[in-house]
């Protein structure tokens, strides 16, 4: 099993380019199934999850080629409508094929998804949305089966107990583009990835409006056309690299990013005393004079993203005083805290809040990643820890970060993959 061996104590300096957004790329790959032709997607990150989605599409009959951050998907040969457990078990985003398959073939059967062990993430809102579009949904034997002789537009409310669902918004929006009539999605998610998927659908000839607001309107069309589309930059990779610069008190410029997608994170860094200089597609992070602890509450976009809380907890370990991080979306998201404590972190968990008493030196240790963002937090802590740290189970990291050890190495970090 591969692991990272990291020697801490090096301030990061230099320039790093941000890769394309995984969480936009995966549903856009699935949406290529809405046509039986060739789709070309640019700015694609070479990730484990992207390759897993490629295998899902190939299993359905597509031909997929990835080269030089460009993905070519030929769906002319798609004839199957079942995504089996063997492919879906490692990646939750596999369920995105439900909507385009039922929209074009009248049925789909997809294994219940896997992914990171960060708490329950039911797909009941997805099911409710598809049923509102005239689909019949059956869940049994670990599979979701959806059937519809024809999808019909409707008013769909996707509100849930923890706010809007990004996945359900994308699922219903994708299904609705070929539905008969108009679909109005209330309580839709506002995330940039939702906006990007809508941009791709519109490039194909769909009529989707209102994205970026809580009310999306989709006017169904009879057919779509092939398209070429470039993915937005990954805002979570951007935030992770910004946090890496901050935790090492380095001076790093991030290029090819979109600072407007990360305002909540950048404002916390600025409020904590770090220097943040942002342009249209670049961010420079540098240390300030005096760093202050911070209090953060996770919330849906444009609030502070749950996918950045572990990295910011790692940063809080290096700032004198007590910082607080409240998680409101995934109940098991603090399971990485015990690993940080093995490195000397002072963290107390009270229900859904982590209280971090920072300022004491971290020391290298053998630690184990439990999920994608937890692995990033452990890498960040290792960058500043005294001595050598071994981070095992980095296959989690490879699901969402493209060549992270290479990018960190170019900034001066001592990271090697073993």
C-alpha positions as CSV (number, residue, x, y, z in Angstrom):
1,X,0.0,0.0,0.0
2,X,1.4,3.4,-1.0
3,X,2.2,6.1,1.6
4,X,3.7,9.5,1.8
5,X,6.9,10.1,3.7
6,X,7.2,13.8,4.6
7,X,10.0,15.7,6.3
8,X,8.5,18.8,7.9
9,X,9.9,22.3,8.5
10,X,10.2,23.7,5.0
11,X,8.3,26.9,4.2
12,X,6.6,26.6,0.8
13,X,7.7,29.2,-1.8
14,X,6.9,29.5,-5.5
15,X,4.0,29.1,-7.9
16,X,1.6,26.2,-8.3
17,X,-1.1,25.7,-11.0
18,X,-4.6,24.5,-9.8
19,X,-6.2,21.5,-11.6
20,X,-9.7,21.2,-12.9
21,X,-12.6,20.6,-10.4
22,X,-13.2,16.9,-9.7
23,X,-16.7,17.6,-8.4
24,X,-17.7,19.3,-11.7
25,X,-15.9,16.9,-14.0
26,X,-17.6,13.7,-12.7
27,X,-21.2,14.8,-13.3
28,X,-20.2,16.3,-16.6
29,X,-18.7,13.0,-17.7
30,X,-21.9,11.3,-16.7
31,X,-24.0,13.9,-18.6
32,X,-22.2,12.9,-21.8
33,X,-24.6,10.0,-21.8
34,X,-27.4,12.4,-22.8
35,X,-26.2,12.0,-26.5
36,X,-24.8,9.2,-28.6
37,X,-21.9,11.1,-30.1
38,X,-18.5,12.5,-29.0
39,X,-18.0,14.9,-26.1
40,X,-14.7,16.6,-25.5
41,X,-13.9,17.9,-22.0
42,X,-10.9,20.1,-21.2
43,X,-9.0,21.0,-18.0
44,X,-9.7,17.5,-16.7
45,X,-7.7,16.4,-13.6
46,X,-6.0,13.0,-13.8
47,X,-7.5,11.5,-10.6
48,X,-8.5,8.0,-9.4
49,X,-12.2,9.1,-9.3
50,X,-12.0,10.4,-12.9
51,X,-10.6,7.1,-14.1
52,X,-13.2,5.2,-12.1
53,X,-16.0,7.2,-13.8
54,X,-14.3,6.5,-17.1
55,X,-14.6,2.7,-16.3
56,X,-18.2,3.2,-15.4
57,X,-18.9,4.8,-18.8
58,X,-16.9,2.1,-20.6
59,X,-18.9,-0.6,-18.9
60,X,-22.0,1.0,-20.3
61,X,-20.5,0.8,-23.8
62,X,-18.7,4.2,-24.2
63,X,-15.1,4.7,-25.4
64,X,-13.1,7.0,-23.2
65,X,-9.6,8.6,-23.8
66,X,-7.8,10.8,-21.4
67,X,-4.6,12.6,-22.5
68,X,-3.0,16.0,-21.7
69,X,-5.9,17.1,-19.4
70,X,-8.4,16.4,-22.3
71,X,-11.1,13.8,-22.1
72,X,-12.8,12.4,-25.2
73,X,-16.0,10.4,-24.6
74,X,-17.6,8.5,-27.5
75,X,-21.1,7.3,-26.4
76,X,-22.2,6.0,-29.8
77,X,-21.9,2.4,-28.5
78,X,-23.7,2.8,-25.2
79,X,-26.3,0.1,-24.9
80,X,-26.2,-1.0,-21.3
81,X,-28.0,0.6,-18.4
82,X,-26.5,-1.1,-15.3
83,X,-23.6,0.2,-13.3
84,X,-22.4,-2.7,-11.1
85,X,-21.3,-2.7,-7.5
86,X,-17.7,-3.6,-8.5
87,X,-17.3,-0.2,-10.1
88,X,-19.5,2.0,-8.0
89,X,-18.4,0.9,-4.5
90,X,-15.4,3.2,-4.3
91,X,-17.0,6.4,-5.6
92,X,-20.3,8.0,-4.6
93,X,-20.4,10.2,-7.8
94,X,-21.2,7.1,-9.9
95,X,-24.9,7.6,-9.2
96,X,-24.8,10.6,-11.6
97,X,-25.3,8.2,-14.5
98,X,-28.9,7.5,-13.2
99,X,-30.4,10.7,-14.8
100,X,-28.9,10.5,-18.3
101,X,-29.5,6.8,-18.6
102,X,-33.2,7.0,-17.7
103,X,-33.6,10.2,-19.9
104,X,-32.2,8.4,-23.0
105,X,-33.0,4.7,-22.4
106,X,-36.0,4.8,-20.1
107,X,-34.3,2.9,-17.3
108,X,-31.2,2.7,-15.2
109,X,-29.9,0.4,-12.5
110,X,-27.0,1.6,-10.4
111,X,-25.4,0.2,-7.2
112,X,-25.9,2.2,-4.1
113,X,-22.8,4.4,-4.0
114,X,-19.6,4.2,-1.9
115,X,-17.0,6.9,-1.2
116,X,-15.5,8.4,1.9
117,X,-16.6,7.2,5.4
118,X,-17.6,10.6,6.7
119,X,-21.2,9.9,7.7
120,X,-24.5,9.0,6.2
121,X,-25.2,10.6,2.8
122,X,-28.6,9.1,1.7
123,X,-29.9,9.6,-1.8
124,X,-33.5,10.0,-0.8
125,X,-33.6,13.6,-2.2
126,X,-32.3,12.3,-5.5
127,X,-35.1,9.7,-5.5
128,X,-37.7,12.3,-4.6
129,X,-36.6,14.5,-7.5
130,X,-36.6,11.7,-10.1
131,X,-40.0,10.6,-8.9
132,X,-41.4,14.1,-9.4
133,X,-40.3,13.9,-13.0
134,X,-42.5,10.8,-13.6
135,X,-39.9,8.1,-12.9
136,X,-40.6,4.9,-10.9
137,X,-37.8,4.2,-8.4
138,X,-37.1,0.9,-6.6
139,X,-34.3,0.4,-4.1
140,X,-33.5,-3.3,-3.4
141,X,-30.6,-5.7,-3.1
142,X,-28.1,-2.7,-2.9
143,X,-29.2,-1.2,-6.2
144,X,-31.3,1.8,-7.3
145,X,-33.5,1.0,-10.3
146,X,-35.2,3.9,-12.1
147,X,-37.8,3.4,-14.9
148,X,-39.7,6.0,-17.0
149,X,-41.5,5.7,-20.3
150,X,-41.1,9.4,-20.5
151,X,-39.9,12.1,-18.1
152,X,-42.2,15.0,-17.6
153,X,-41.4,18.4,-16.2
154,X,-42.6,19.4,-12.8
155,X,-42.0,21.6,-9.8
156,X,-39.4,19.9,-7.5
157,X,-38.4,21.0,-4.0
158,X,-35.0,19.7,-3.1
159,X,-34.8,21.1,0.4
160,X,-33.3,18.8,3.0
161,X,-32.6,18.8,6.7
162,X,-29.0,19.9,6.1
163,X,-29.6,22.4,3.3
164,X,-29.6,22.1,-0.4
165,X,-28.1,18.9,-2.0
166,X,-25.5,19.5,-4.7
167,X,-25.8,15.9,-6.0
168,X,-29.6,16.0,-6.1
169,X,-29.7,19.4,-7.8
170,X,-27.3,18.1,-10.5
171,X,-29.3,14.8,-10.8
172,X,-32.7,16.4,-11.3
173,X,-31.3,19.2,-13.6
174,X,-29.6,16.6,-15.8
175,X,-32.8,14.5,-16.1
176,X,-35.0,17.5,-16.8
177,X,-33.1,18.7,-19.9
178,X,-34.7,16.0,-22.0
179,X,-38.0,15.9,-20.1
180,X,-41.3,17.0,-21.6
181,X,-42.2,20.5,-20.5
182,X,-40.7,22.8,-17.9
183,X,-39.1,21.8,-14.6
184,X,-38.7,24.3,-11.7
185,X,-36.2,23.2,-9.1
186,X,-36.8,25.0,-5.7
187,X,-34.1,25.0,-3.0
188,X,-31.4,24.2,-5.5
189,X,-27.8,24.2,-4.5
190,X,-25.7,27.3,-5.3
191,X,-22.3,25.7,-5.6
192,X,-20.0,26.6,-8.6
193,X,-19.9,22.9,-9.6
194,X,-23.7,23.1,-10.2
195,X,-23.2,26.2,-12.3
196,X,-20.5,24.4,-14.3
197,X,-22.7,21.4,-15.1
198,X,-25.4,23.7,-16.2
199,X,-22.9,25.5,-18.4
200,X,-22.0,22.2,-20.0
201,X,-25.7,21.2,-20.5
202,X,-26.4,24.6,-22.2
203,X,-23.4,24.2,-24.4
204,X,-25.1,20.9,-25.6
205,X,-28.3,22.8,-26.4
206,X,-30.2,22.5,-23.1
207,X,-32.2,25.4,-21.7
208,X,-31.2,25.8,-18.1
209,X,-31.5,29.2,-16.3
210,X,-31.3,30.5,-12.8
211,X,-28.2,28.5,-11.8
212,X,-26.3,30.1,-8.9
213,X,-29.6,30.9,-7.3
214,X,-32.0,28.8,-5.2
215,X,-34.5,28.4,-8.2
216,X,-33.4,26.7,-11.4
217,X,-35.7,26.5,-14.4
218,X,-35.2,23.8,-17.1
219,X,-37.1,23.9,-20.3
220,X,-37.0,20.5,-21.8
221,X,-35.7,20.0,-25.3
222,X,-36.2,17.2,-27.8
223,X,-32.5,16.5,-28.3
224,X,-28.9,17.7,-27.6
225,X,-25.8,18.1,-29.6
226,X,-22.1,17.2,-29.1
227,X,-20.1,19.8,-27.2
228,X,-16.6,20.8,-26.1
229,X,-16.3,22.2,-22.7
230,X,-13.6,23.2,-20.2
231,X,-14.0,22.4,-16.5
232,X,-13.7,25.2,-13.8
233,X,-10.7,25.2,-11.4
234,X,-11.0,23.0,-8.3
235,X,-11.8,25.3,-5.4
236,X,-11.0,22.7,-2.8
237,X,-7.5,22.1,-4.2
238,X,-7.1,25.8,-4.3
239,X,-8.0,26.1,-0.6
240,X,-5.8,23.1,0.3
241,X,-2.8,24.6,-1.4
242,X,-3.5,28.0,0.2
243,X,-3.7,26.3,3.6
244,X,-0.4,24.5,2.9
245,X,1.2,27.9,2.2
246,X,-0.3,29.3,5.4
247,X,0.6,26.4,7.7
248,X,4.3,26.5,6.7
249,X,4.3,30.3,6.8
250,X,5.4,30.3,3.1
251,X,4.8,32.6,0.2
252,X,2.9,30.9,-2.6
253,X,1.1,32.1,-5.7
254,X,-1.7,29.9,-7.0
255,X,-2.5,30.2,-10.7
256,X,-5.4,29.1,-12.9
257,X,-7.8,29.3,-10.0
258,X,-11.0,31.3,-9.3
259,X,-10.8,33.3,-6.1
260,X,-14.5,34.2,-6.2
261,X,-15.3,30.5,-5.5
262,X,-13.3,30.6,-2.3
263,X,-14.3,33.8,-0.6
264,X,-15.3,32.1,2.7
265,X,-11.9,30.4,3.1
266,X,-9.8,33.4,2.0
267,X,-11.7,35.7,4.5
268,X,-10.8,33.3,7.3
269,X,-7.1,33.3,6.3
270,X,-7.1,37.1,6.1
271,X,-8.9,37.4,9.5
272,X,-6.3,35.2,11.0
273,X,-3.5,37.5,9.9
274,X,-2.3,36.0,6.7
275,X,-1.7,38.2,3.6
276,X,-4.0,37.3,0.8
277,X,-3.7,39.0,-2.6
278,X,-6.2,37.8,-5.2
279,X,-6.6,38.6,-8.9
280,X,-9.0,37.3,-11.5
281,X,-7.3,33.9,-11.7
282,X,-4.5,33.9,-9.1
283,X,-4.1,34.1,-5.3
284,X,-0.9,34.9,-3.4
285,X,-0.7,33.7,0.2
286,X,2.0,35.1,2.5
287,X,2.5,35.2,6.3
288,X,1.5,38.2,8.3
289,X,2.9,39.7,11.5
290,X,0.6,38.2,14.1
291,X,-1.7,35.2,13.5
292,X,-5.0,34.9,15.4
293,X,-7.2,31.9,16.2
294,X,-10.5,31.7,14.3
295,X,-14.0,30.4,14.6
296,X,-15.7,28.7,11.6
297,X,-19.1,27.2,11.1
298,X,-19.5,24.9,8.0
299,X,-22.4,25.8,5.8
300,X,-23.5,25.3,2.1
301,X,-22.0,27.6,-0.5
302,X,-21.3,30.5,-0.4
303,X,-20.5,29.6,3.2
304,X,-17.5,27.8,4.5
305,X,-17.1,24.4,2.7
306,X,-17.2,21.1,4.7
307,X,-14.4,19.9,2.3
308,X,-12.0,22.5,3.8
309,X,-12.7,22.1,7.5
310,X,-10.1,19.3,8.1
311,X,-7.3,21.4,6.4
312,X,-8.2,24.4,8.5
313,X,-8.2,22.4,11.7
314,X,-4.6,21.4,10.8
315,X,-3.8,25.1,10.3
316,X,-5.4,26.0,13.6
317,X,-2.9,23.6,15.4
318,X,-0.1,26.1,14.5
319,X,-1.9,29.3,15.7
320,X,-1.6,30.2,19.4
321,X,-5.0,30.4,21.1
322,X,-8.2,28.4,20.8
323,X,-9.9,28.0,17.4
324,X,-13.3,26.4,16.9
325,X,-14.6,24.5,13.9
326,X,-18.3,23.5,13.8
327,X,-19.3,20.8,11.3
328,X,-23.0,20.9,10.3
329,X,-23.2,18.5,7.3
330,X,-21.3,15.2,7.9
331,X,-21.4,13.8,11.4
332,X,-18.2,11.7,11.2
333,X,-16.0,14.3,9.7
334,X,-13.8,14.7,12.7
335,X,-12.5,11.1,12.7
336,X,-9.1,12.4,11.5
337,X,-8.6,14.4,14.8
338,X,-7.2,11.4,16.6
339,X,-4.5,11.1,14.0
340,X,-3.6,14.8,14.4
341,X,-3.4,14.2,18.1
342,X,-0.8,11.5,17.5
343,X,1.3,14.3,16.1
344,X,0.9,16.4,19.2
345,X,-2.3,18.4,18.3
346,X,-4.5,19.6,21.2
347,X,-8.0,19.0,20.0
348,X,-11.2,18.5,22.0
349,X,-14.4,17.4,20.2
350,X,-17.7,18.5,21.8
351,X,-20.6,17.1,19.8
352,X,-20.2,18.7,16.3
353,X,-17.5,21.2,17.2
354,X,-13.7,20.8,17.4
355,X,-11.9,23.1,19.8
356,X,-8.2,23.4,18.8
357,X,-5.6,24.8,21.2
358,X,-2.8,25.8,18.9
359,X,0.7,26.9,19.2
360,X,2.5,23.8,20.5
361,X,4.9,22.2,18.0
362,X,3.7,19.2,16.0
363,X,6.0,16.2,15.7
364,X,6.3,13.6,13.0
365,X,4.5,10.3,13.5
366,X,2.9,7.4,11.6
367,X,-0.7,8.3,10.8
368,X,-3.4,6.9,8.7
369,X,-5.9,8.7,6.4
370,X,-9.6,7.9,6.8
371,X,-11.0,9.9,3.9
372,X,-10.1,12.3,1.1
373,X,-10.0,15.6,3.0
374,X,-8.6,14.0,6.2
375,X,-5.6,12.8,4.2
376,X,-5.0,16.4,3.0
377,X,-5.1,17.6,6.6
378,X,-2.5,15.0,7.7
379,X,-0.2,16.0,4.8
380,X,-0.6,19.7,5.8
381,X,0.3,18.9,9.4
382,X,3.3,16.8,8.3
383,X,4.6,19.8,6.3
384,X,5.2,21.7,9.5
385,X,5.8,18.9,12.0
386,X,9.3,18.3,13.4
387,X,10.9,15.2,11.9
388,X,9.4,12.7,9.6
389,X,5.8,11.7,9.1
390,X,4.4,8.7,7.3
391,X,0.9,9.1,5.9
392,X,-0.6,5.8,4.9
393,X,-3.7,5.0,2.9
394,X,-3.1,7.8,0.5
395,X,-5.3,6.2,-2.1
396,X,-7.9,8.5,-0.6
397,X,-5.8,11.5,-1.5
398,X,-5.4,10.3,-5.1
399,X,-9.2,10.3,-5.5
400,X,-9.2,14.1,-5.3
401,X,-5.8,15.7,-5.7
402,X,-3.8,15.5,-8.9
403,X,-0.1,15.0,-8.2
404,X,-0.2,16.7,-4.9
405,X,3.3,15.5,-3.9
406,X,4.7,16.9,-7.2
407,X,3.1,20.3,-6.7
408,X,4.3,20.5,-3.1
409,X,7.7,19.3,-4.1
410,X,8.0,22.1,-6.6
411,X,7.2,24.5,-3.8
412,X,10.1,23.2,-1.7
413,X,8.4,20.5,0.4
414,X,10.2,17.2,1.0
415,X,7.5,14.6,0.1
416,X,8.1,11.2,-1.4
417,X,5.7,8.5,-2.4
418,X,6.7,5.0,-1.2
